[in-house]
Amino acid sequence: MLHILLVGLVAGILARIISPGPNNPSGFILTVVLGIAGAFLATFVGQTIGHYSLDEGAGYITATIGALVVLFIWNRLVANRVISDPGNK
């Protein structure tokens, strides 16, 4: 669990750097949440398809890909005005 949180922190920062666009979540806390969500998503998918065992978590690359997927979903929700952008208040 702690491994996923630490990997998620790095993955969130990398995903924010890699992904272009004005709808990126702003702030350190949202970056950490984005990365942790991506790491959990990558771990869940990896364990479901049998790539990881139940006691393994996602690595940096797959967690970053998971964070990019979460960031893409975030961008679509903001663009469709389902959620408000906390950076534009």
N, C-alpha and C positions, 0 to 999 in steps of 0.2 A: 504494500500500500504506500509506504513512504517513497519507494522507488518510483511509483507511478506519479506521485506528486512532484518529485524533483525533476523527473523527465518532462512532465507536463509544463513546468515553469519554463524550461529551456525551449520546449516545442512551441509554446505560446509566443515567446519572444521571436523565434525564428519565423513563425507563420506571419506575424505582423510585419516583419522585414520583407519577406518574400512576396506577400500578397499586395498588389496595388489596389487603390480604390479609396474613395472618400468616406466610405461607411465603416471604416475600421473602428472597433470599440476603443475608446480612449481610456487611458489610465492604467496604472500598474495592476490593480486588482482585477479589472476585466481581462487584461492580458493573461494573468495567471489562471483565471477561471476558464478562459478560452483554451489554453494549453492543457489544463487538467481534463477538461471535457474531451479534447482531442485524444489525449493519452488513454482515457477510459474507453473511448470509442474504438481506438485501435486495438487495445487489449481485448475488448469484448469480441470484436470481429475476428481477431487472430485466434482467440480461444475457440470460437464457434466453428471456424473452418479447420481447426486442428493444427494451425501453425505454431501456436504456443500451448504449453501444458498449463494446467490450472494454477500452478505456482509461479508462472512466468508472467512478466508484464511486457508491454511494447517497448521497443528501443527508441532511440532518438529520431531515426528517420521515419518510422511508421507513426510515431506519436506526432511528428510534425505534419505528416500527411493527414492524419486525423484532425489536427488543429486547423489545417487548411480547409478541410471539409466543413468543420464547425463554423469557421469564418465565412465560408461561402454561404452557408445557411443563414448566418447572421446578416450578411449583406443583402440577401434576397428578402428577408423579413423587414429590414429597414427600408429597402427600395419599394416594397409593396405597402409600406406604412402599417404593418401589423404590429410592430414595436416602434417606439420612438428612439431616435438617436440621442444618447446622453451627451454627446459632444455639441449638439445644436440646440441649446436651451435658450 
